[in-house]
Amino acid sequence: MELLPQSREALDEYVTASIDDMEGLLRVIEGWAVRSVPDCVALSVTLLDEDLTFTLVDRAATGEPRHDEPRDAGPAPPPGEVHPLDELDWADTARERAFGAIASTVSLPVVEHGRAVLNIDLYASTAYAFRDRIDGLVEALGAWQAGAVTNADLGFETLRRAQQAPERLREQRLVDVAVGLVAARMAVTTDMAALMLRESAERAGVSESEAACVARVLLA
């Protein structure tokens, strides 16, 4: 499987104290999944605290060519023009085709100290790929068996969330900088500054990132 382009971008920018090697974790999960479920064609891992999703896709199985294979891109653009085949184009096409390729799914939460911290979603190309295999997956992946849900995401919603990960990271950086500025200017803790920013956003009816942009401009 290959990383979704947006997942690669997000991984290059993402730093977490809880997981040293996010791509390594994805590859370990991939190894367990494809050994247990040969028809597995995609997987997503969602960090619940950060609300970030990272996705791996078997492009051949979902009808999308690999990066080193030719793609029927239609007529060549005139000289000097850039062909509109960027990462968003690839992701949109992959999502449209993936729906038809996915016939079954399983969602497995990972719980630590009584709290769900990860959600692992596996996608297969056959309807009964996960039959009699969930117990083995739960054991291998350290998931919570009682929380396992099958066929809840046949629409591959995690792919859309993975596409949004880079933008979510950019917005969070804006918020973090604004919180630091508010904390320093108002002589309050960062937790208090974050609460003040959140409440200001709610009162104004805007997102936290929009409120953060306003706060940065005003404090500058």
C-alpha positions, 0 to 999 in steps of 0.5 A: 500500500502507499500513503495518500499524498496528503498523509505523506505531507501531514506526516512530514509536518506532524510531531507528537510526543505520544508516537515516535514514528507514526509512519512506522506504526502505519506500516506495522499495522499494514503488515499485520492486516495484510497477513491476516486479511489478504483482501485488505486494500486500504487502512486508516489510523485516526489519532483521536486526541488530535483528530488526525487521520492517516491513510494507506491505499492499494492503488492497484486494487482500488483502480488507481495507478501507482506513482511509477505506472502510466495513467490515462490522463487524456489529451496532453496540455499545450506546451507551457501549461501545467496539467491539472493532475495534482494531489487533490485530483488524485485523491478525489479520483481515488475516493470515487473509485475506492467506493466500488472496490471496498466491500467490507470494513472493520473499525477497531478502537485502541484503548489505553488506561480506559480511554480510546486513543486510536481508531484503526479502520481496515478496508477489504475488496470482498464482502466476507474478508473479515469473517472469523478474523476479527479476534485475530486482528484485535489480538494482533493490533491491541484493539478493544474487541467490544468496540469492533464495528463491521461495515460502518464505513463502506463509503471510505469516510476516513479517506476524506478526513485524511485529505484534510489532515495537512490543513488541520495541522496548519490551522492548529499551528495558527491556534498554538501561536495565538494561544502563546501570544495571548498567554504572554500578553495577558499573563495567564497560563496557556490553558487559560489562553486556549479557553479564552480563544475558544470562547471568543471564537464561539461568541463570534461564531467563527472557527478557532483558527479564524479567531487565532488569525484575528488575535495574532493581528490584534496582538501584533 
